[in-house]
Amino acid sequence: MVRASITLVETSSQGHIALVFDANFHITDSTGKIVASTSDDVDASVAKIGGANKDRIITVAFSQDGSLFATCNNEKTVTIYNTADWTAVRSLIIAKRATAITFDPSGAYLLIADKFGEVHRTPTALSADEVASKPELLLGHVSIVCDVKMSHGSPSYVLTCDRDEKLRVSKYPNAYNIQSFGLGHTEFVTTIATAQFAPNNAVTGSGDGTLRLWDISSGQLVQTVDLQELLEPYYTDGRVRMGVSNFEDRNAATQRYGVLRVRSIEGQRMFVAAVERFPVVVVLSFGEGPALANVRVVDVARPVADVAVLGDRIVAAYAPPSGETDSDDLAVVLEPTNGDLTTDVTLSAALNALSTQQIEAAAPAPSIYVWGNKMYMDPPKDDED
C-alpha cells in the first residue's frame, strides 16, 4: 500500500491550502495544520466536511475573498462550501462534465466550464424561498473549454481557452459580447493566469510548449516564451523520459513541454508555471513593456502535478512517484530568499507529514496530450466491463 498523491492544490486569500486527493480533500492553514477535511482519517479535533464527493474531484476554486470554496467531481456534482464553518451552502448536479470552475469577482456566482465547450454560471447561494434553476449559459466554444478565469479591474472580462488553440476574452456578465480573441498557440491551451498587478494582461500555457503574454483588450500577442529552449537539457541528460505510445500518454518517442498550470504571484509581480513530467517550476518576472523577464527554472525533487501560490510562497504538488527509490513526499513549498527561491522547510515538512489515503498503487494521471488530442475519445473499456 502507498499513500495517495495530491492531484490538485488551491490556495485562498485567507491563507487556506486545499489539497485534493481523489474524491477527498484536506484544508490546512498557512502552517500546514489540517483545519477541515472530508477524510475520515483525521483527528477528532478537525472539522469534518459534510456533503463530501463520492467520485474523483476534477476541479476546485476559492472565491477572491476566500469566504467560499467550490469543488466539482466526475459525477458532475458541484458543491459550494462556506469556509467559516465548512458547511455546504449549495450542491447541484450539472448536465455536462466540468473542466474548470472559478468565482466571479463578487463571489455571487460560480462559473463552470465544461468539456462540451460551454461556460455556465450559477448563484453561490439561494434565499429560503428561491427555487434553484438551471445554470445560466454565458458563452460557448466549439471545442473543450480547458480553463476559465476572471480579469482584475474594470471593465470585467471572463477569459476562456480551448482545445482549438485560442484564448477568448468576453465581457462580463454579457459574455455574448466578445472583446477579443488571442490567436497564436499551435496546440490546445491548458491554462490562464490573470493578475492584479497586470489588469490588462493574461498569461496562457499550452501543449505547444510555450507561455504567452497577451493584451486582453485587443487580443494582441505581446510575448512568447519557448520552454524547449529552457527545458530540453532535462531530456538530454535523462532527468525526463520520453513518452510512450499508449492511451494514457500518446506522446510516443518525442519531446513534449505541455504546460499544466500558470499562476500569478501578486506580491512579487511574477508568474509561476508547472510543466507536465518535469521536476521543475518555471518562474517569470513581469516587467515594463509589458514583458516577461528573468525567466528561471527551479529544480524540485519530482515532477509537479499542480502548483498554487500562498502569499509569496509557491506550493508545488508532486505527481505520483515513478520508482521505488523516489520519496513519497506530497509537495514542496518554495519561498523567496535574497532574490532566490529556496525550500520552506517548515511548511514543506508539515504538508508531507499529512496522511491522505492508502491505495494499492499510484496510477499516473493521463497525459494532457490525451484529451488535448483532437481525435479524443473515452478510454477503452475492458471486455469484462
N, C-alpha and C positions, 0 to 999 in steps of 0.2 A: 504493500500500500504506500502511496505517496501523497503529499499534500497538494491540493488543487492550487493552480496558479491564479493570479489576478488577471482577469480578461479586460476590465475597464477600470480606469481611475478618473475621478472627477473631484474638484475642489470647489469650495464656496468662499464668498467674501467674508463669512463669519468664522473661517478657519477650520471648517469641517473637511474631512477627506472621506470620500466614498470609494470603497474597494469592492468591486464586483467579482464574484467567483461563481460561475454557472448560474443557478437560479437564486442565489443568496447574495447578500452584501453586508459588510460592516460599515459603520460610520464611526470615524475616530475624530478626536480633537486634534489640535495642531501639535500635540506632543506624541501622537500615535496611540493614545489610550482609547479603547472602544467605548463609545457612549451609547450606541444603539446598534441593533443587529437583527436580521431576520433569521439568523442561525440559532439552533438550539444549543450549540456547543460553545456557550459563553457563560461568564459568571452571572450569578443571580442578580448582581447589582446593575447589570447592563440592561437598558430599556429594550424590551422585546418588541420588535416592529411587527404589527399585525398586517393583514391584507397582503401577505407575502406572495411572491410569484411562485408558480408551480413549474415553470419552464425556464429555459436559459434566458437571461436578461441580455438584450442586444443593444440597448442604448439608454443613457441616463443623462440628466441635466439638473443643475441648480438654477433657481431664479437669480437675477442680478443682485438682489438684496440678501440672498441666502436664506430667505424665510420658507421657501418651498423646494422640494426635491421630487423629481419625477423619474419613473422607470417605465420601460416597455419591454415585454418579453416575446418569445417566439410564438406564444399563444395569442398574440395581438391584444394583450391586456395592458392598458395604461393605468398606472397608479400614481397619484399625486399625494405627497406627504407634507404635513406641517412640521418644520424642523424644530419648533419649540418643544413639542412633546412626541414627535414621530408617529402621530396618528394619521391614518389615511383619510384625506379630506375628499377625494374623488377617486372613483375607479370606473373605467369604461372599457368596452370591447370595441376595437376599431375594425373596419372592414378589410383592410389590407395590411400586410406586414410592414412595420416601420423600419426605416433605415437610420433615422436621426430625429432627435427632438431638441427643441430649445424654447425658452420662455421669451415672451415679448418684453420690452423694457419695463412695463408697468407691473409685470407678474400676473396680470389679469387673464392672460391667455397662454396656452401651451400650443406651440406649433409642431406638427407631426409630419415628417416627410416619409414617403413610402416607396416601395420597390416598383410600383406602377407609375411612378413619375408625378405624383401629386403631393401637394402640401395642404393640409387642413389645419384649422385652429379650433380649439375648444376652450370654454371658460375653465379656469382653475378651481372655481368654487361656485356652488349653486345655492340660492336662497331656499328657505324651507318650503316655499310654495312654488318654486320654479321647477318646471319639468325639463329633464335632460333631453336635448335634441341632438341630432347627428352633428358631428363636427362640420364646421363651415369650410367649403373649398376655397382656398386662397389663390392657388396657381397650379399650373400643370406643365410638365415637361413631356417629351415623347420617349424618354428612357428613364432608367432608375435614377432617382434623386439620391445622391450619396451623402450630402450634408446640407444643413440649413443653419444659418446664423443671422443675428440682427446686427445692424450697424450701430454706431455710437453717435450721439449728437442729433442735430436736426437739419434737414428732414430725416425721417426714419425710413430705412430700407430693410427689406428682407433679402438675404443673399442665399442663393441655392446653386449647387453644382451637380453635374450629372455624368452618366457613363458615356455621353456623346461629346466629351472633351470641352464643355463650356461652363462658364460662370454666368449666372443671370442675376441682375440687380433689379428688384421690383419695389415700387413704392408701397409703404405700409400705412394703413391696412388695405388700401385699394390696390392690391397686388396685380390686378389686370393691367395697371399702368406700368409698363416696363421702362425703367430708367436707362439701362444699358445691358449689353452682353460683353463678356470678356472672352475673346477668342484667341487661341494661340497654343493651348495644350494639344498634344498629339495622341494622348491616351486619356482614359477615364480620369475625372477629377475627384479625388477622395475626400478632401478636407478643406475647410475655410477657416481663417482666423481674422478677426477684426480687433481693433484696439482703441481704447480711449485716447491714447496719445497720437493716433493717426486716424481721425474720424472719416477722412475721405479716401482711405486706402484699405485694401484687404490683401492677404497673402493666401495663396492656394498651393496645395500639393497634389501630385498626380502620379499615375502609373508610368508616365513618361520620364520619371527620374528628375523632375525639375520642381523648384519652388518659384512661384511667380508673384510679383508685386503689381497690383492694379490700382488705377484711379477708378473708384466705383461710380462716380457721377458720369464719367464719359465712357467707361469701359476700356480705356487705353491701357495697354500693357506697358508698364513702366520699366520693369527689370526681370530678367530670367537668371536664376542661379542653377547651374547644371551640377547635379550631385555626382555624376560619374567622375568628374574631374577631382572631386574630393574623396570619393569612396572606392574607386577602382583598386587601390592598393590592398584593400581588405579581401578582394577576390584573389589578387596576385599572390599574396602570402598565405592564403588558406584560412584566414580567420572567418571568412564567409564562404559557404559552399554553394555551388551551382544548384539550380532547381532540378526537379525530376519531372518526367512526363507522365503524370497521373492526374486523377481528378482533383486531388487536394492541392496540387501545386500548379501544374500546367506551365511551368517555366522552362522545362527541358534543360539542355545544357547551355544556358545563356545567362548573361549578367542582367540583373534587374535592380532597380533603385526606387521601388514603389514607396511613396510617402504615405504613412499611416495616419498621422495627425500633426497639425500645426497649432500652437497656442501662443498667445501673447504674454509677455512678462511685463506688466504695466510699470512697476517701479523702476525697472532697468531699461525701458524703451527697447525691448528685444522681442524676438520670436524664437521659439524652440520647436524642432521637428523630430519625429521618430520615423525611422525608415525600416521597412519590413526586412527581417533576417539580420539586421546589422546591430552589433553590440556598441551602439553609439547614440548620442543625441547631437543634433546639429543646431548650433546657436547662432543667430544673426542679429546684429545691432541695426536699429532703424535710425537713419541719419538724414541730413539735409538733402534736398533734391526733389522729392524724397528718394531714398535709396536704401537697400540692404547692404550693410558693410560689415567688415571684421567678422567674416564667416569662420566659425570654429567648429571642429569636430571633437567631441569629448567622449573618450572611451569609457565604457562601463563593462560590467562583468559578463553580461549575457545579452542576446538580442532583446529589444524592447518591444512590448506588445501595445503599450499605450503610454501617454505622457500627459501630465497636468501641471499646473502652476499654483503654488501656495505662497502668496506674498511674493518674495523674491526667490523662492526656492523651487526647484524642478523636482517633481515626483515622477519617476520612471518605473512603470510596472514591467517586470520581466516576463518574456514568453516562457513556456514550459521548458525545463532542462532537456537537452537533446542527448545527454550521455550520463553514464553512471558517475563520472568524475565531476560533473557540474554540481554546484551548490543548489540547494532548493530555496534560495532567497526569493522573496516575493517582489522586492522593489529596492531601488536605491534613491536617495534624496541628495540632490546637489545644491550647494549654496554658494553665493558669490563671496570670494575672499581675496582681497587685494587685487581686484581686476581679473581673477581667475575663478574657475568653478571647481570646488572641492566637495568631497563627500561630507554630508551632515551625518556624522557617525551616530549621534544620539537618536535622531528621528529614524534613520535607516534601521538601526538595531531594534527600535520599538516596533516598526512595521513588520520586520522579518521575524519577530517573536510571536506574531499573531497566528492563531490557528484558523484554517479555512474549513476544509473538509477532506476526509481521507478517500482517495479514489484508487482503483487498481492500477491505472496507468495514465500518464499525462498525454492526452492526444493533442498533436499540433493543430493549431487553428488553420482552416483552409486559407490558402493564399488569396490576397486581394485580386490576383490575376484570374481567379476562378470566376467570381461574379463580375469582374471588370471585363471579361471576355464578352464580346457582343453576341457570341453564339451560346451564351449562358443557358444552362438547363439545370433542373434539380438533380441532386446526387443520385446515381443509380441505386436501385434497391436490390437487396439480396433476393434470390429466388424464394426464400422461405417467408419473406415479408408479404 
